[in-house]
Amino acid sequence: MMRSNSLKSGDVLRIVRRWADSFKTESAAARSVGIARQTLNEMTNGKKPFSERVLSAAGIKRIQPPAEYYLMDEI
């Protein structure tokens, strides 16, 4: 089920980049969330997934779907 206000990956990237651009440098943005500049760069270039810290700083909350459980006999 998709929520009516859910974001697509392009929207998330745009919001995170706008957040990072609000700092004087990429290093300052990375320092504000306690990560290396290289790590933030890899995230904004799609080489690594966004961390919860970066998403939270950009004002985004990731909601994981509920876990599903199955009996081994039925798989």
C-alpha positions as CSV (number, residue, x, y, z in Angstrom):
1,M,0.0,0.0,0.0
2,M,1.4,3.4,-1.0
3,R,0.7,6.3,1.2
4,S,-0.7,9.4,-0.4
5,N,2.3,11.5,0.7
6,S,5.0,9.0,0.0
7,L,8.1,10.2,-1.9
8,K,9.7,8.7,-4.9
9,S,13.5,8.2,-4.8
10,G,14.0,11.3,-7.1
11,D,12.1,13.4,-4.7
12,V,14.2,12.2,-1.8
13,L,17.4,13.0,-3.7
14,R,16.2,16.5,-4.6
15,I,15.2,17.2,-1.0
16,V,18.5,15.9,0.4
17,R,20.5,17.9,-2.1
18,R,18.6,21.0,-1.3
19,W,19.3,20.4,2.4
20,A,23.0,19.9,1.7
21,D,23.1,23.1,-0.5
22,S,21.8,25.1,2.4
23,F,25.3,24.8,4.0
24,K,28.3,26.8,2.9
25,T,30.1,23.6,1.9
26,E,29.4,19.9,1.5
27,S,31.9,19.3,4.3
28,A,29.8,21.5,6.6
29,A,26.7,19.6,5.8
30,A,28.4,16.2,6.4
31,R,29.9,17.5,9.7
32,S,26.4,18.6,10.9
33,V,25.2,15.0,10.8
34,G,28.6,13.4,11.9
35,I,29.6,11.7,8.7
36,A,32.6,12.2,6.3
37,R,32.2,14.5,3.3
38,Q,33.0,11.6,1.0
39,T,30.2,9.5,2.5
40,L,27.7,12.3,1.9
41,N,29.0,12.7,-1.6
42,E,28.5,9.0,-2.3
43,M,24.9,9.2,-1.0
44,T,24.0,12.2,-3.1
45,N,25.5,10.5,-6.2
46,G,23.6,7.3,-5.7
47,K,26.5,5.1,-4.7
48,K,25.3,4.5,-1.2
49,P,21.8,4.6,0.3
50,F,20.9,7.6,2.5
51,S,21.5,7.1,6.2
52,E,18.8,7.8,8.7
53,R,20.8,10.7,10.0
54,V,20.9,12.4,6.6
55,L,17.2,11.7,5.9
56,S,16.3,13.1,9.3
57,A,18.4,16.2,8.9
58,A,16.7,16.8,5.5
59,G,13.3,16.4,7.2
60,I,12.5,13.0,5.8
61,K,11.3,9.9,7.8
62,R,11.7,6.5,6.3
63,I,8.9,4.1,7.1
64,Q,9.7,0.4,6.7
65,P,6.8,-1.9,5.8
66,P,5.8,-4.3,8.6
67,A,7.6,-7.6,8.7
68,E,5.9,-10.6,7.3
69,Y,6.3,-14.1,8.8
70,Y,5.7,-17.4,7.1
71,L,6.0,-21.0,8.2
72,M,8.9,-22.7,6.6
73,D,6.6,-25.5,5.3
74,E,4.7,-23.0,3.2
75,I,7.7,-21.3,1.4
